[in-house]
Amino acid sequence: QVHLVESGGGLVQAGGSLRLSCAASGSTFSVASMGWYRQTPGRQRGLVATISSDGSTNYADSVKGRFTISGDNAAKTVSLQMNSLKPEDTAVYYCKAIIRTNGLFQYWGQGTQVTVSS
């Protein structure tokens, strides 16, 4: 079993910054990729950013130039630096990990609330 623990959410004014972190722990495994997704009430969970084990990254268009994802494969952690936050960034942010152990499996964190006030 793999557990993802997120931290760093909170309330910030528009134009401010927050940093989210996520750590994976549990059974012996390696990380194929980790990333962040977000969800608002009544909408589907959507991609924010991902980073693969080879270091390649992918961002939603809406966050390009403002958010930066970074990861540490050995430590099995991923972080999301969010700058120039906008009210429309308000959402619950979820960490996702795709794990290699006798196959590929995905796991989700419990979610952390990010609220950006105008």
C-alpha positions in Angstrom: 0.0 0.0 0.0 1.2 3.5 -0.9 0.2 6.6 1.1 0.5 10.2 -0.2 0.6 13.0 2.3 0.1 16.5 1.1 0.8 19.8 2.8 1.0 23.5 2.1 -2.5 24.6 1.2 -4.1 27.6 2.7 -5.5 31.1 2.1 -3.6 33.7 0.2 -4.4 37.0 -1.5 -4.4 37.3 -5.3 -0.9 37.8 -6.5 0.6 35.8 -3.7 2.4 32.5 -3.6 2.0 29.1 -2.0 4.0 25.9 -2.1 2.4 22.5 -2.0 4.3 19.4 -1.1 3.5 15.7 -1.3 5.4 12.7 0.0 4.8 9.1 -0.9 5.5 6.3 1.5 4.7 2.6 2.0 5.8 -0.6 0.4 8.8 -0.9 -1.8 8.2 0.8 -5.1 9.6 3.3 -7.6 7.9 6.4 -9.0 7.0 6.6 -12.6 5.5 10.1 -12.3 3.9 12.4 -9.8 1.7 15.4 -10.2 -1.0 17.7 -9.1 -4.6 18.0 -10.1 -7.3 20.3 -8.8 -11.1 20.2 -8.5 -13.8 22.7 -7.7 -17.4 21.9 -6.8 -19.4 20.6 -9.7 -16.4 20.1 -12.0 -14.1 17.2 -12.9 -10.7 17.0 -11.4 -8.2 18.4 -13.9 -4.5 18.5 -14.5 -2.3 21.2 -13.0 1.2 19.8 -13.6 3.0 16.5 -13.7 6.7 15.4 -13.6 8.0 12.1 -14.8 10.9 10.1 -13.4 13.0 11.4 -16.3 12.4 14.9 -15.3 10.0 15.9 -18.1 7.2 18.1 -17.0 3.7 18.9 -18.3 1.5 21.9 -17.3 -2.0 23.0 -17.8 -2.1 26.1 -20.1 -3.8 28.1 -17.3 -0.8 27.8 -15.0 2.2 27.9 -17.4 4.6 30.6 -16.4 3.1 30.9 -12.9 3.5 27.4 -11.4 6.6 25.2 -11.2 6.6 21.5 -10.4 9.7 19.8 -9.0 10.3 16.3 -7.8 12.8 14.0 -6.0 12.6 10.4 -7.2 14.8 9.1 -4.4 12.8 10.8 -1.7 9.5 10.1 -3.6 8.4 13.7 -3.1 6.9 16.3 -5.4 6.3 20.0 -4.9 4.4 22.7 -6.6 5.4 26.3 -6.3 2.5 28.5 -7.2 3.2 32.2 -7.9 1.0 35.0 -9.1 -2.1 33.2 -7.7 -5.5 34.2 -9.1 -8.9 33.7 -7.5 -9.7 31.1 -10.3 -6.9 29.0 -8.9 -9.1 28.3 -5.8 -9.7 24.6 -5.6 -8.8 21.4 -3.7 -5.4 20.3 -5.0 -4.7 16.6 -5.1 -1.4 14.8 -5.4 -1.2 11.8 -7.7 1.5 9.3 -8.0 2.0 6.5 -10.6 4.0 3.8 -9.0 5.9 0.9 -10.4 5.6 -2.3 -8.5 4.7 -5.5 -10.4 2.9 -3.1 -12.8 1.8 0.5 -12.8 -0.7 1.7 -10.2 -2.0 5.2 -9.4 -2.6 6.6 -6.0 -4.2 9.9 -4.8 -3.6 12.1 -1.8 -6.4 13.3 0.4 -6.4 16.8 -1.1 -5.5 20.2 0.3 -7.5 23.4 0.0 -6.1 26.4 -1.8 -8.1 29.6 -1.5 -7.1 32.8 -3.3 -9.0 35.9 -2.3 -9.5 38.8 -4.6 
